[in-house]
């Protein structure tokens, strides 16, 4: 039997998404939830590698996936050196950077590592990543922060942003490389990117830098007040980091990162929840407006995506503030699994380049 299956892996902080495609056709999808008790026994995120791999292999066996038919394994790309957009073969240099975490720890660091571990046990099967979170296409002026000791970094939802941008282009019989788009991914983190003819020339650092606050991240904060907090003696460095990413944003204001619950609370009369939702929509709208200036007002469309885009009344708030800029298209949820599989297939078919991480 010839190989035709593409196996995609997308690790999140408390879950692992799996998908198997028979070339372009999805044949299996699964989200594996991981409890705090399961994950808290590991000191580092990359220490979870073999635990997650074992759970994944069990799931594939349970669903009788034919391992001998797997053509390639692809994982979500994590925090490593900045790279251009594309498909990358997993190599030793990439694995070393993901394990040693010079750019920081994130669940996405596991994507390439798990993909490589599984591929290594299969006959003649390569492992890849696609559009990792460190895709860097910033224009030079976007890198300056205001002080040479700190540079602005491109860390964002590159995989989903690029995927929905290409989807929009395809649906309108256009080339992504011919369009100017603003894409707002709104999930556990929020990133808003200015896409100038196929390149994301400006985007907020969605992990721990700037931009709108999200269900669990603070986004940009007043710098002097943050500096005072850091040197107040009340918090350790680790506690500040957790405050910024994980326990910030809506979690800090409302005690939960579940946006659906927050919206239900607001509709039930919780005025604090309503104010937080209004502020989140306000900040996303401001970021979209700033990206419109980056594109000099020449915007073909605004695209709203991510898990928060399922909440219609939240989307309507953003639309009412930004629809004067350009037409708005909404793609709720994420298109990452499809992007992982289909880009890998294009690379294997020789239609796009397979790049090497250096």
C-alpha positions, 0 to 999 in steps of 0.5 A: 500500500502506498503512503498517502497520510499526513499526520499533523500535531498541534500542542497547546498548553493544556491540550494536543490537537491531532489530525490525519489527512489522506492527501487533501482529505481529512480522515481523523481529528481529535483534541486530547485534553491534559489535566493540571495533575498530568502536566504539573509533574514536569518542570519544563514544557519540553519535559512533557515530550514522551508523555504526550507522545505516548498519549498520541500513539495510543490515540492513533492505535485506538483509531486504527490509523495505519502507521505504514501509510503515513507519508510525513509527520508535521508539527506546529513550530515553536520558539526558535530563531526568527525565520521566514515563512514556509515549510521546514524540515525538522533537524538537529539545530532546530531540536537543540534550540527548542529543547534549550529554549533560548527564545523561551518556553511555549507548548508549541516547542513540542510540535517539532520534537513530537513530530520528529520522535514519531517520524523516526520510528516510521520507515522513511518518514520525514518530519516538518513544521510550517509557519512557526510562531517566530516567522519574521517579516517585519519591516525595519522601522517596525523593529525599533521599540524606543530604546536600543536595549529592547527590540520589537519581536515578531512572535505571533499566530503566523500559522493561522494568520497566513492560513486564513489570509490565503483562504480569503484570497482563494475565495475571492479568486485572488493571490495572497501576494497581491492583497493588503490585509489586516488579520486579527487572531483572537484566542488565548493570545491576540495578534493583529498583523499587517499583511502587505502583499504576502508579508507580515510587515508589522504585528504585535508580539502576542506572547509576552510583548504588546498589543491587546489584552487577551483571556490570559495575557496582559498585552501592552502595559504602561511601562513605568508602572510595570517597572515599579511593580517589578521592583516593589519587592512584592513579586519574584521574576517568575511571578511577574512572568506568570502575571503577564502570560497565563494569569493576566488579561481577563483571567486577572480581571474576572478569574477565568480565561473561558471567553464563552463563560465571560460572555455568558456572565455579561449577558446575564448582567455582570457589569464587570464582565461587560466592561472587560469585553468592551475594553477587549473589543476596544483594544483590538479595534485600536490595533486594527486601526494602527495596522491600517496606518502601516498599510497607508490606508490601502486595505483590501480586507480585515479578517477576524479569526480565532476562538473569540470570533465565535462570539457574535456580539463581540465581533459586532463591537469590533466591526462597528469600530473598524468597518469604515477601514475595509470590508470584514470577513470572519473565520471563527476558530483556527485553520491550523491543522489544515494548514499544517497538512496541506502545506506539507503536501505541497512541499512533498509534491515539489510545489513549494520549497522545503527549507532548512533551519540553520 
